[in-house]
Amino acid sequence: MVTFITSPWTNGKPNSETGSGFGLRIPSKIRRDIFQKEWETITICTESIEFVVPVTPAFWRQCNEIRSRHIGEWLIDNGLDKWPKGTPPLIYVTHLGGTKFYISAEDVK
């Protein structure tokens, strides 16, 4: 298993009620080394829920974010949807194998 640290992403106008406009940045090295171009979706697991997130063609071209209102809902539920400019919270992501990933606001070594 590989665990990496990342940060949330917003489209500049995220909705802290519905969760839309949020995502997670995926480091280029992780995108290159773990993600597979044939993946159309990934599954994200949290302590309480599991959800499917699309991997869009733009992810491979210029946008290294995975975007989903479900990610936004998780950020909101964990008080991570707002942060001072330039200091986003840390998100720990563990690759569980295949297309499954676990996200946490705490290091899960």
Order of alpha helices (4+ residues) and beta strands (2+ residues): beta-beta-beta-alpha-beta-beta-alpha-beta-alpha-beta-beta
